[in-house]
Amino acid sequence: MLSLSLPAAAGTSTVMAPSRTNAENYKDRALSACIAEAYKGSPAGEDASITKSVFLDWTDYDDDKGNPATEQLAEKYLRRDYSNPFEGYVGAEFKLLKCLDMYHSRELNEQVRKYVPHPGWVGDAPATRKKK
C-alpha cells in the first residue's frame, strides 16, 4: 500500500483551549473581549468576538456575572490614556497593549476568584460526589 505524506488539511489542527484550566480560559475570554472591542468593525475584531463566544463551551464560570464584568473591565482599560509616556509614537492608541495590561491585571485575577468556582479544573464543572 502506497502512503503519501500530505500536509494537514485546513482546520485539522488541534485547538488547545479545551485542555486549559477554567481560570486560563476565563482570562483568555476576557482578552478576546477586549480585542473584540478594541478592533470592533475590523476582521480582527470579528475574529476576536467569535473567539470570545467559543470560550462559553470550554469554561465553567458564572457567565451571568462574569461576562458583564469582563466587558466592563475591557472598556475601562481601553479608556486609559497611554499617549504621554511614549514619546515618538504620536497617534498610537496602544489598544493591544491596553488589552494585554488588562489580561495581566489584579482586577482580572480578582474576577477569576469571584466567578470561576473551579479555576484549576479542565473542562466542565467537576462531577459532584454522590451522597452515601
N, C-alpha and C positions, 0 to 999 in steps of 0.2 A: 504494500500500500504506500502510495506516494504522499508525503506530508509536506505541505508548504508552510513556511513561516510568514504569515501576513500581519501587517500592522493591525492593532486593535481597532475595531470599528468605533466611530464617534459615539460617545455616551456610554461606553462599556467600562470605563474606569470606575473603581470603587469609590463611592462617596464615604469620606471618613467621619463626618459629623455624627452619624448614629452610634459610633463607637466611643464618642467622647462623653464626659460626665454631664449631668444636668446643669451644674454650675458653669462649665465651659460653654455649653450650648446656649445658656441664658445670656451670657456675656457676648457670645458671637451674634445672637439675635439682636441684642442692643446695638452692637456695632453696625450690623446690617441696617437697622432702623435709622441710625444716624447718617450713614452713607446715602440711604434712600432719600432722606430729607435734604441732605446737602446737595445732592445732584438730581433733584426732582425734575422730571421732564426730559432727562437725557437717557441714553441707553444704559449708562452705568447706574443711574437712579432706578430705572425699571428693573434691572437685574438684581440690585440690592433689595428692592421691595419684594420681589418674588422669593429671593433667598430668605428674607425675614419671615415670610409666611411659612416656608417649609420647616422651619425650626419648631413650629407648633406640633409637628408629628414626632419630633425627636427629643422633646424636652418636657419633663414633668415639673410644672410650676403653677402658681396661682396666676393664670392668664388674665383674670378679671382685674387684678390689681397690678400685676407685673407689666402688662402691655402698656397701659397708660403711663406708668412710672418710667419705663424706658423711653417712651416718646417724649415725655416732659424733660427728662434728663438730656436727651439728644438736642432738643430745642434750646435748652439752657446753655449747653456747650457751644452750639452753633452761633449763639448770640455774642459770644466772647469776642473781644477786640484784640486780635493778635498783631495788629499792624505796627504798633510803636516799637517793640523791642527788636524788630527785624529790619534794620536799615539795609537798603539795597534791594528790597523786594516790593517796590511800590506797586500797589494794586492787587497784591496777592491776598487772598482771603483765608488761606490755610484751613480750608474746610476739612480736609482729610486729617490734618494734624489735630484739629479740634476733636474729631471723632476718635482718634487714637488716644488723646488725653482723657476723653470720657471713658473709653474702654479700660484704661488703667486707673481710673479714679476710685477714691474711697467711697464715693456715693454709689457707684455701681456695685462694688463689693458689698455694701450695706443692703442693696436690693437683693442680692443673691441670698444673704442671710434671712431676709424677710419673706421672700416669695418662692424660694426653692426649698421644699421640705426635705428633699433627699439629694443634696448637692453632689455627693460622691457617687451616686448611683448612675449607671449607664442604662438608658432606655426608659421605659415607662416606670411608674411607681413600683417599688418592691411589693411583692405579694405579701399580703397580711397573713400572720400566723393564725392557724385555726385554734380556737379555744378548746381546751380539753374538758 
